[in-house]
């Protein structure tokens, strides 16, 4: 056997997926724990992950997906009651991370809603963390610093890129007033002073 055939066969075997396992509540609990060890998750997101396993297993083994769905609900309830799954804590962790990256309130809400977090948990997380982090203007400034736009550009490049920078902030969900404050700030230092003064639209 030549090298190409040997390595090609190895690559083919690696690509072959193992058949899905039959679904049991014990199996689903293990999958849930494995997933949560690697990723922060809301209850709804974890449910979607487990239901994908149920659907694959049902299609392969011919089992009843409704029974699998009941097992998923039992796993979600078990870990929620144990405090392992906590949507409020998940929301606070994600908000803190996204605010640090300079994500707008609008985009944060969208991302958390996509993960199935309730409006109440989202609003509570935003209220606490945005107050600590000096609000939306500070988030916009962080994004601008990370992207090196507005007052973080070379002075000679600012005017020609103003519209582009305004558009970049708008696409991130920041309103016109916030975007203009960032893009038109005299310097990074003056923007920081404005944030500290708490002056924002």
Phi, psi and omega in degrees: 000130180281170184298320183299317181293317182297311181291326178295321178294321178297316180297321180295317180297323179295326182284337182291125181273145175288147177296147180296146180282153173298141184277128170227163179296323178298317178298316181294324176297318179294318178298317181298315180294318177301316182294315184289339174290335184256330185224139169292143185211145169275167178298316182295321179294317179296321177301318179296321178298314181292323180293330175297320177296318180299313182296318179296316180294318180297319180294325183279317186262351181074022180278168183278116180296334179295321177295320177297320179297322177296320178295320178299314179300321179295321179293316180298315179297317181301313185281335174290314180295330179280352180084002179288322174259122183214102185296325180295315179294319177301315180297317180297319180295315180292319179298314181300317180294316182289323177297319180297332178275354180086037180268138181289159177302318181300315181290324178299313180301317181298313182298318181288324177296324177296334178271003176084017179281140182288157178300322180298315180292323178296311182297320180295318180294317180296317183300315182290316189278322179295325177298319180291328186260014177068025165079194188293323180298319178296321178296317179296321179295321178297318179297316180298319179296318181294324181268355181056053177240172181060229183292353179266359173278166169298138184309319183289349182257355189292312186296316183291340181254009185301310182297321179297319181291321177298318179296321179298317179291321179297320180294338177273000176096007178277139180290167184300317183298315179294315181300317180295320178301319181288308186295324184265005178300141183298323182199166175302324181293317180292327177294318179297321178296320180294321177297315181296328178287346180075024181265108176210160181286000000 
